[in-house]
Amino acid sequence: MKASPISAQQPTITAPRFIAVEGPIGVGKTSLTKRLAETFHYDTLLELPEENPFLERFYHDPKRNALATQLFFLFQRSRQIQDLRQDDLFEQVRVADFLIDKDPLFARQNLDADEFALYQQVYNHLTIDAPVPDLVVYLQAPADVLMERIQKRGIDAEQNIHSDYLERLNVAYTDFFHYYDKSPLLIVNCAEIDLVGNEDDYQLLVTQILACSNGTHYFNPKPSLL
C-alpha cells in the first residue's frame, strides 16, 4: 500500500480545515468521509440516518412521511452545526458527510408547497450563521450506479428506493452545485472508481483535495486497473 500524502511528520494544516463531502444516496460520501478523517487525522461530523424513526416509513410511503422525516434530519443536523459553532474552529478540524446548505434540496423533492413553506421557516431559523466549509467535495454517479450500490450494501429500508427518485435527486444536486459558490468546490466523477477500496484512486483524490483553492474544480479520473 502506498504511503499517504499526509504523514505523522507532515502538518495537517496543508489540508482544508473543514471539509464537507456531499452527493446523492449510494454515492459513498460517508465511507469517504471516514477515510479522509483517518488520513488527515480529523474528527468526523456524520449524518445519523439510523436515528431517524421516520426514514423507513418514508421509503415505504414518501408522501405521508416526508415532512416528519425532513424535519427530524433538519433538527439533527442543526444540533450538530450548533455544536460546531460553539467549538473553536481555529483548533478543531473536521470532515462532514453533509452540507447544511443542501438540506432544502431534499425538501423541495419530497414536500408539497405548504409543507415546504413550513420547512423553510424552520430551516431559516436554525441555520443562521452556520459555519462554511473550507472545501466541498461533491461526488457524482449515474442513477444506475447508485441503485447498484444501494442494492449491494443491502440496507432493508433503502430497498424501496426507485431509480426515478435517484434520477430526480441527481438533477437536483447538479442544479444546486452549478450555482454553489460559498466555498471552493471539487466535483468528482466517481462512477467508475473506488475511492475507498482502491488505494490509487483514493490517493489521486487526496492530491486533488490538497491542490484545491478558490473556485470550482473537476476530478474525472480513469478507473484504475488494479
Secondary structure, 3 states (H helix, E strand, C coil): CCCCCCCCCCCHHHCCCEEEEECCCCCCHHHHHHHHHHHHCCEEECCCHHHCCCHHHHHHCHHHHHHHHHHHHHHHHHHHHHHHHHCCCCCCCEEECCCHHHHHHHHHHHCCHHHHHHHHHHHHHHCCCCCCCCEEEEEECCHHHHHHHHHHHCCHHHHHCCHHHHHHHHHHHHHHHHHCCCCCEEEEECCCCCCCCCHHHHHHHHHHHHHCCCCEEEECCCCCCC
